[in-house]
């Protein structure tokens, strides 16, 4: 996918992370993400993909190495990590919406509390984002009245409301029924095409192929391959990656992009 990429925005340099019990979640991972780039992290469960995202947004600390975002080294500076956290929008597997708030209230809450926006400005932005994710008519609806796909789209809008400089998606469709996955992936692809810098952990090979600029294949806490998407799916460099892709496609996650069906 032809896209004009910017300068290096995120630099992960020789990062190590070991969990209690001696599990090496990350074993010397290095990765550079350029501005406006969509980087898709794929690999088997336990490969370390989600750990990278959690370390980036400060939910996990690293044992060794460096994490640099927009030229600022966040590794040892707790205050700087806290300051930069709103710039990294995270979308998890679970939606984590407040059940007692409407969709619009869920989206506008953080901009009011964290960004210190006026309620009016936050609601205006929230309505714009609901329209962006195809839910303009759901502003006053509570999560319990929304489908799983709709709730996840609200969660994406909520992350975007903080106007982050990068979006992190951690298996954002894995908790959804198959018929709801496509509607979320369409929103994610639109964001990728609009130039939002994105790191995406997913097993959806159709999305990775169509929306990804760079595919990063991981296994056992290490990056085994880092290849442009078109080249990766045509001819993966490692036999481990080729075997993984075949198994995913056989399971159905390699289905064509929803819009092409």
N, C-alpha and C positions, 0 to 999 in steps of 0.2 A: 504494500500500500504506500503510494508516494505521499510523503508528508515532509514539510519543512521543519526540521528539528533544530532546537536551540542549543545553548551551551550546556555543559554538565550541570545538573541541578542537584542530584543526590549522588554521593560517593560513599560506597560501603567498602572499607579497606581492611582486608584480612581479619574479619570479625569471627570471634569464637564465642560460643555460648554452650555451657554444659549445665544440664538440669540435675537436681539431686538424684543420687543413684548412679551417676557417671554417664548419663545419656548425653552424647555429643550432638546437640541439636544443630549447631553450626560449627563447622570445622575449617576455619580459614576462608570464609566467603568474601569475595571481592566482586563488586558490581557497580557500574556507572549508569545512571539514568539521566538522559538528556531532557531538557525542557520540551514539552509537547509530545514526548515519546510515550507509547503504550507498551509497557514491558509485561509479558505474561509469564508467570512462574508456574511450571507444571512439573509433575513427578509423583511418585507413590506417596501414600500417607506416611508421615514421619520423616519426610525428606528434609524438612526445615523451612518450607515455603512460608507458612504462617508465622513462624518465629521471626523471619526477616521483617515482616510487616509489624509485628508486635514490638520488636526492638526499635524500628524506625519511629513509631508513634509514642514510644516511652512506656509501653505497658510491660516491657521486659528490659532488664539491664544486660549489657554485654560483659563478658569476662576479659576480652582482649580485642584490640583493633580500634578502628575509628569509624564514626558515622558523621558525615559532613553534609549539611543541607544548605543550599544556596550560599556556599562559601563559609558557613559557620560550623565549627566543630562542636557537635553536641555530646561528644563522648563523656566528658568528665564534668560538664557544666550543667548542674541540675536546674538552675534558674533559667538558663538559655533553653534547655529542653522544654520546660514548662511554657516559656514564651512562644516557642515554635510550634507547640502542640496544636493550636487552632489552625495552623497552616497545613496540617496533614489530616485530611478528611478520611475517616475510616468507616467502612460498611462491612458489618460482620455477617455470619451465617444467620444468626437470630436477629430479629428486627429491633428488639429492645425499645419499642415505642411505649410512651406512657399511656396506659389504658384509659385513664380518666380524662385525657386531653383529646381534642379533635386533631385531625391531620394538620390543619393550619397551625394550631397551638403547639403541636410537637415540633414543627419546623421553625417557628419563630421564637421559641423559648431561649435557645442558646444565643442567637444574635443579640437578644435583649440583655441577657445576663452576663455574657462573656464579651461580646463586641460593643456593648453599651449603645446599641441602636435604639432609637425611639420605637415604641410599640407599633406606631403607624408605619414606619419605614420597614420594620421587620415583617409585618403582615403583608405589606405590598410585595416585598421580595418573596415571601412565602407563597403568595398566590401566583407569582410569575414562575416559580419553580414547580409548583403543582401543575401548571399548564405545560411546562417543559417535559415533565415525566408522564403527561397524559392523564392527569387526575384533577383537572380544573374544577370538576363538578363534585369533588369529594372533600372540599375544604372544611366543611362543618361535620364531617363524619368521624366517629371514633374508630380506633383500630379493630375492635371486635366486629364491626360491620363491613370490614374490608377483607378481600381475599388475601392469601399469602403473597401473591405477586404484587398486589396493590400496596400491601404493607411495606414490602421491600422497596418499592418505588418511593414511598413516603420517606423511608429511611435514607435513600439516596438523596432525595431533596433536602432532608434535614442536614446531611453532611455538606451539601453544596451551599446551604444557607450561610455557613460560616465563611464562605468565599475562600476556601483553602487553595493553596498553590499546587497541591498534589492530592490525588484521590487514591486510596488504598482499598482494594476489594478482596476480602478473605472468604472465598467460596460463597459468594453472595447468593447463589442460586441453589446451593446444595440442600436447603431445607424446604424447597418448593416442590409441589407436584409438577410432573412433566409438562402439563399444558400451561403452567404459569411461568416456566423458565424463560420462554421466548420473549415475553413482554418486558422482563427485566433486562435481558441481554440486548434488546433493541435500544433501550435507554443507555446502557453502558457503551454500546457501539457509537451512538450519537455523540456521547461525551468524548470518546476517543477521536472521532472525526473532527470535532470542534477544536481540537488542540489542547485539551486538558491533559496534563501530565498524570499518568496512571500506572500503578503497579497492581496487577490482577493475579490472584491465585485462583485457578479454576481447573476443572476437568472437562470443560466444554470446548472440545477441539474445534468445533465449527466457529465459535467466537474467536478463539486464539488465532485461527487461520485468517479470518476475515478482518479482525480489528487490531491484531497485534502487529507491532513494528519489530519487536525483538522477542524471541522465545528463549527462556532460560530453563533448561532442564536440570533438576536437582535430584540427588539420591544420597541418602545417609549423611545429610548435613553438608554436602559439597555440590558445587556447580560442575556438572559434567559437560555441559554444552551451552553455548551462548551464540545464537544464530538468528539472522533475519527470518521472519516468519515464513515467507515464501520458500526460501531455501530449506528451512528446517523440515517442513512437511513434504517437500519433494525428495529430499535426500538427507535424513538425519546422520550426523557424523558418527555417533556412537551406536553400537548394537543395542545397548541398554535402552536408549531413547526410542529406537525403532521398535523394540519389543513392547515398550510401554504404550506407544501410540497405537499399535495394532490391537492390544488388549482393550484400550479405551474405545476404539472405534467398534470393535466387536460387541462391546457392552451397550452401545447405542449413543454414547456421549459425543461421538464424532459425526452426528447427523448434520445435514446441510444447514446453513444459516436459515433461520425461520422465514425470512422474507423471500427466500428462494423456493420454499416448499409449495 
